[in-house]
Amino acid sequence: MCLTKIDEVLKPIDWSEREGWKVFQRHEEGYGFEFRNLNQAFHVPTDCWLKAKVISISSNNLDTYRSGFHVFVTRRGADEWHGNAERGCVVVKVRVRGVETIGSQGEHECWVAREMWVPRPK
C-alpha cells in the first residue's frame, strides 16, 4: 500500500508508542501481510516488535517518502480500506513506534512507522 498523499514528514522521527489499525489477510497460522513488506514474507510474526525494511518509495501523487508499516489512525479507516470483509481481511489493533510520515490512504489518515507490534490472534 502506498500513501495517496503525504501530509507531513516528521523530523526527528517520533519514537513514542502509538496505537493504530492494520489490515491483514486471514491466514491459517494467524495473519498474513496484504503486501509482502517484511523481507518478502507473507506470514506475520506476533507478540514481538517487527522492524520495517526502509527504502524510498513514492505516494500516488509522486511525492517521495521512506517506507515502513502503514497503519490507519482510526478503525473506520482500516474497515473501509477496499471493503475488507469481501477480500477476506481482518482489522487488528496494533502498536507502532518510529512514525516518520503522516499521510492519507484514500480519505483516511495513516502513519508510516519503522516498528510495529502485532498481538497474537485470539
KEKE-919764 format. One line per 10 residues: number of its first residue (from 1); for each residue x, y, z of N, C-alpha, C. Coordinates in steps of 0.001 Angstrom, whole numbers. Layout:
KEKE-919764
NUM = X,Y,Z,X,Y,Z,X,Y,Z  ...
END
This chain:
KEKE-919764
1 = 849,-1169,0,0,0,0,892,1227,0  661,2139,-883,1350,3427,-894,371,4500,-462  875,5515,197,8,6616,596,-568,7306,-631  -1787,7778,-504,-2393,8592,-1549,-1758,9973,-1541  -1505,10478,-326,-965,11826,-173,-135,11885,1099  965,12623,1048,1800,12856,2221,1411,14196,2826  1117,14189,4140,778,15433,4828,1968,16022,5576  2804,15135,6165,3913,15631,6971,4984,14551,7100  6232,14979,7009,7368,14105,7299,7964,14621,8605  7993,13753,9620,8443,14162,10948,9958,14116,11038
11 = 10547,15208,11493,11978,15290,11729,12163,15965,13077  12652,15271,14069,13097,13882,14023,11909,12915,14031  12213,11652,13785,11204,10595,13821,10613,10532,15225  9303,10301,15316,8612,10193,16605,8661,8745,17091  9467,8481,18126,9627,7118,18642,8656,6799,19771  7711,7701,20062,6714,7370,21086,5797,6266,20557  5268,5474,21477,4398,4360,21085,2979,4869,20846  2368,4393,19749,1005,4771,19380,209,3506,19071  -1110,3604,19168,-1984,2510,18747,-2677,2902,17463  -2769,1956,16549,-3446,2189,15280,-4070,894,14802
21 = -4500,893,13547,-5245,-238,12985,-4597,-681,11686  -4357,-1979,11583,-3684,-2547,10413,-4584,-3601,9777  -4582,-3646,8460,-5356,-4638,7712,-4430,-5790,7337  -4831,-7005,7680,-4077,-8211,7343,-4974,-9178,6578  -4351,-10067,5847,-5063,-11195,5250,-5299,-12227,6350  -6413,-12956,6251,-6620,-14082,7166,-5676,-15195,6722  -5088,-15869,7678,-4105,-16909,7379,-4312,-18033,8381  -4198,-19254,7939,-4455,-20383,8841,-3550,-20386,10069  -2383,-19800,9960,-1458,-19735,11088,-1489,-18387,11792  -2467,-17554,11500,-2560,-16239,12132,-2907,-15178,11117
31 = -1953,-14275,10869,-2161,-13178,9938,-1159,-13257,8796  -1557,-12692,7660,-661,-12553,6529,-634,-11102,6081  511,-10650,5606,602,-9286,5088,-180,-9168,3793  -849,-8041,3617,-1523,-7750,2350,-490,-7635,1239  613,-6980,1566,1704,-6773,618,2952,-7315,1288  3768,-8020,564,4959,-8663,1158,5998,-7596,1492  5895,-7077,2713,6774,-5968,3060,7696,-6250,4237  7826,-7500,4672,8749,-7830,5743,9681,-8907,5220  10754,-8473,4577,11713,-9395,3972,11034,-10363,3011  10069,-9865,2268,9327,-10634,1270,8508,-11777,1881
41 = 8245,-11735,3186,7483,-12779,3860,5995,-12458,3842  5177,-13500,3889,3730,-13335,3950,3237,-13437,5390  3732,-14438,6113,3290,-14687,7487,3738,-13552,8406  2854,-13115,9310,3152,-12023,10229,3536,-12587,11600  4771,-12381,12029,5140,-12773,13396,4334,-11932,14397  3992,-12519,15538,3200,-11791,16537,3935,-11747,17870  3454,-10848,18724,3980,-10666,20080,5473,-10351,20101  5920,-9549,19139,7298,-9051,19119,7315,-7785,18255  8339,-6972,18441,8474,-5776,17616,9054,-6166,16261  8332,-5809,15201,8785,-6049,13834,9460,-4784,13329
51 = 10534,-4922,12608,11256,-3777,12058,11088,-3763,10540  10666,-2623,10033,10453,-2472,8590,11780,-2315,7869  11838,-2846,6659,12965,-2577,5765,12657,-1226,5119  13527,-267,5308,13249,1099,4878,13928,1387,3541  13099,1776,2573,13576,2199,1257,12795,3447,854  13206,4105,-176,12500,5273,-690,11391,4807,-1631  10164,5273,-1393,9020,4938,-2247,8249,6212,-2584  7285,6109,-3479,6500,7270,-3898,5042,7105,-3536  4427,8216,-3149,2987,8228,-2917,2298,8243,-4276  973,8121,-4250,215,8128,-5507,345,9449,-6255
61 = 649,10548,-5526,841,11835,-6217,2324,12099,-6488  3145,11022,-6389,4560,11005,-6768,5504,11728,-5810  5031,12114,-4617,5949,12608,-3589,6702,11413,-3026  7953,11597,-2673,8779,10506,-2166,8778,10511,-643  8726,9308,-72,8847,9143,1373,9511,7802,1657  9872,7596,2939,10553,6353,3318,9517,5322,3750  9711,4097,3301,8752,3028,3554,8728,2641,5025  7725,1865,5371,7538,1356,6728,6182,686,6807  5730,437,8017,4417,-174,8213,3348,907,8125  2406,737,7191,1309,1682,7008,164,1261,7920
71 = -209,2158,8823,-1219,1859,9837,-2257,2969,9838  -3518,2577,9838,-4593,3565,9892,-4723,4115,11308  -5014,5405,11410,-5180,6068,12694,-6504,5645,13346  -7532,5392,12549,-8840,5007,13076,-9259,3627,12578  -10092,2996,13358,-10659,1696,12963,-11493,1859,11690  -12230,2947,11604,-13072,3191,10427,-12240,3210,9151  -11087,3877,9209,-10211,3933,8039,-9795,2547,7592  -9406,1716,8555,-8994,347,8223,-10170,-466,7700  -11338,-308,8326,-12526,-1060,7900,-12930,-729,6467  -12746,510,6089,-13187,944,4761,-12147,711,3660
81 = -10948,293,4036,-9894,65,3055,-10307,-1070,2124  -10700,-744,936,-11039,-1711,-121,-12066,-2772,274  -12986,-2484,1179,-14008,-3463,1547,-13405,-4740,2088  -12803,-4651,3243,-12022,-5751,3809,-12756,-7074,3920  -13997,-7049,4347,-14729,-8311,4548,-14819,-9098,3250  -15050,-8389,2145,-15177,-9059,855,-13846,-9660,405  -12746,-9131,884,-11423,-9613,479,-10850,-10625,1460  -11633,-11014,2469,-11134,-11978,3442,-10079,-11403,4368  -10173,-10128,4668,-9188,-9477,5526,-9716,-9333,6946  -8805,-9058,7837,-9134,-8804,9234,-8425,-7518,9654
91 = -9086,-6739,10504,-8511,-5494,11014,-8045,-5754,12446  -6794,-5394,12729,-6183,-5684,14017,-5644,-4395,14634  -5913,-4211,15928,-5329,-3080,16650,-3866,-3422,16927  -2945,-2555,16493,-1510,-2775,16636,-880,-1591,17359  362,-1760,17766,1143,-669,18332,2270,-364,17363  2601,904,17237,3709,1303,16370,4594,2306,17102  5822,2387,16633,6742,3438,17087,7677,3733,15921  8285,4896,15979,9138,5298,14864,8331,5852,13701  7283,6630,14003,6479,7237,12933,7299,8345,12278  7443,8225,10961,8214,9216,10207,7327,10023,9261
101 = 6277,9393,8757,5425,10056,7767,3967,9953,8190  3253,11067,8025,1810,11101,8241,1190,11469,6905  195,10716,6507,-447,10974,5219,-1821,10367,5192  -2313,10121,3989,-3646,9538,3871,-3642,8414,2847  -4517,7472,3093,-4812,6408,2145,-6274,6604,1806  -6538,7056,597,-7901,7469,270,-8248,8671,1123  -9341,8569,1869,-9790,9680,2715,-9379,9518,4169  -8569,8514,4480,-8279,8194,5876,-6807,8392,6223  -6579,8986,7410,-5226,9272,7859,-4465,7992,8186  -3187,7968,7802,-2289,6836,8072,-970,7348,8630
111 = -341,6479,9425,1033,6702,9847,1906,5679,9143  3124,6058,8847,4114,5116,8322,5186,5013,9397  5316,3791,9967,6169,3587,11134,7295,2604,10846  8389,2773,11562,9541,1887,11423,9343,551,12126  8557,553,13223,8364,-672,14000,6894,-876,14313  6492,-2164,14428,5097,-2495,14702,5019,-3751,15579  4101,-3726,16537,3814,-4874,17401,2426,-5370,17051  2334,-6637,16682,1054,-7252,16324,725,-8285,17399  -449,-8166,18064,-788,-9165,19070,-1153,-10504,18447  -956,-11565,19204,-1322,-12914,18760,-2839,-12978,18561
121 = -3309,-13666,17521,-4765,-13797,17321,-5420,-14474,18517  -6633,-14034,18790,-7387,-14632,19924,-8082,-15889,19489
END
